[in-house]
Amino acid sequence: MKDRLLEVKARALESFGKVKDLKELDEARVRVLGKKGELTALMKGMGKLSKEERPAIGQLANEVRTAIEQDLEKRRTQFEEQAVAAKLKKEKIDVTMPGKKSSLGHIHPMNTVIEDIKNIFIGMGYEIAEGPEIEDAYYNFTALNIPKGHTARDEQDTFYVEGEGEFLLRTQTSPMQIRVMEQRKPPIRIIAPGRVYRSDDVDATHSPIFHQLEGLVVDKGITMGDLKGALEVFAKQLFGEDTKVRFRPHHFPFTEPSAEMDATCFACGGKGCRVCKDSGWIEMLGCGMVHPKVLERCGIDPKVYSGFAFGMGLERVTMQRYGINDLRLLFENDVKFLKQF
């Protein structure tokens, strides 16, 4: 038994000296110290020894095991140190090389315009109202004096959501005017910015997803003069003090009377150019006095209160402000293009 233990020790140390990596070292360890290893098998046979032999052989077996485990640990440490050294060499960083410059972005021109418009109206005492983009058809159409079968529904073809009731992706932020009037009594002075959706093909002036900002004022004694004054202040603050506005009669189902507002062309200052088609004016928004039926539907007495509303496409305003001639440029995320602003 003594000779066999010494032979196992010698073979083990010799095999450990030939391994090339941690994986081979672990395989050699299993061959010697594993459940079916050479040393383990010998230790199981110690029960057959006589009482006189057991103490001496047992002590030798422990010494052999200790020697094998110490040699294993020494070689494992060597391999681990070699692995760390190799990794450090491979991942060595040359601190003398110039670093990579991080490029900083800036606010998108659309967001700049949205924030500027918000600040203008907040400065005039307006509050911001936000609501759902998946809207009930009642708020999107019916409550705005656009019943089923009305031609305005065809003009605002949108995306409907399957399920109980009639829900759709809102075509305008005007539903927020109804929601606010239902929940709050006059005086009311709000703007409602947000995304809207229509089933339009993508081209230079259309997109199925775009942004609108609607405004609403309801109080006693509100007139068309208040509407014109508020929008003139807005246009001058957004485009410059030299900006002039004009109002043209129009028709919207939820306002009466209704108008469209133009502003002097940003490119030529009203002299006439290619951008404004030599007219000197660019269409900005639609507006009008809130229709009495809309007020009644919201529980507001039109004999006591009156109001005005307006709505604008924020992409159009951004294009006018920066002289952009294709709406798609605002959504393509071309960094070279956006860096101009």
Helices and strands as residue ranges (DSSP letters): H 2-18, H 22-33, H 38-44, G 45-48, H 54-90, H 109-123, E 127-128, E 134-136, H 137-140, G 142-144, H 151-155, E 160-161, E 167-169, H 175-183, E 188-197, E 209-219, H 224-239, E 245-252, E 255-264, E 281-290, H 292-297, E 306-313, H 314-322, G 327-330, H 335-338
